[in-house]
């Protein structure tokens, strides 16, 4: 194959093509079929994404739980169902009324 370049041509593509032809380098590698590899994913969520965001997810998840406990602390249903059963801190939510203040 003969490559004829204009003497004033300074194109990078032209120079690369001339170099490849001079060194007998194939510029295109043909394949017989397409080879595809799928990675495990769930939408845009991949194991690599979860690993890279794990510290942020842990911090925001902890903040979410703290907010949930903060906003439901005064609700009697939550106090009786959840908070009174916490081993060390549960006594904080147990209300013991003295006998003289009880309604008969």
Secondary structure as the mmCIF struct_conf table of DSSP 4:
data_model
#
loop_
_struct_conf.conf_type_id
_struct_conf.id
_struct_conf.beg_label_comp_id
_struct_conf.beg_label_asym_id
_struct_conf.beg_label_seq_id
_struct_conf.end_label_comp_id
_struct_conf.end_label_asym_id
_struct_conf.end_label_seq_id
TURN_TY1_P TURN_TY1_P1 UNK A 7 UNK A 8
HELX_RH_AL_P HELX_RH_AL_P1 UNK A 12 UNK A 22
TURN_TY1_P TURN_TY1_P2 UNK A 23 UNK A 24
BEND BEND1 UNK A 27 UNK A 27
BEND BEND2 UNK A 32 UNK A 33
STRN STRN1 UNK A 41 UNK A 42
TURN_TY1_P TURN_TY1_P3 UNK A 43 UNK A 44
STRN STRN2 UNK A 45 UNK A 46
HELX_RH_AL_P HELX_RH_AL_P2 UNK A 47 UNK A 52
TURN_TY1_P TURN_TY1_P4 UNK A 53 UNK A 53
HELX_RH_AL_P HELX_RH_AL_P3 UNK A 54 UNK A 72
TURN_TY1_P TURN_TY1_P5 UNK A 73 UNK A 74
HELX_RH_AL_P HELX_RH_AL_P4 UNK A 76 UNK A 81
TURN_TY1_P TURN_TY1_P6 UNK A 82 UNK A 82
HELX_RH_3T_P HELX_RH_3T_P1 UNK A 83 UNK A 85
BEND BEND3 UNK A 86 UNK A 86
TURN_TY1_P TURN_TY1_P7 UNK A 87 UNK A 89
HELX_RH_3T_P HELX_RH_3T_P2 UNK A 90 UNK A 93
HELX_RH_3T_P HELX_RH_3T_P3 UNK A 99 UNK A 101
BEND BEND4 UNK A 102 UNK A 102
#
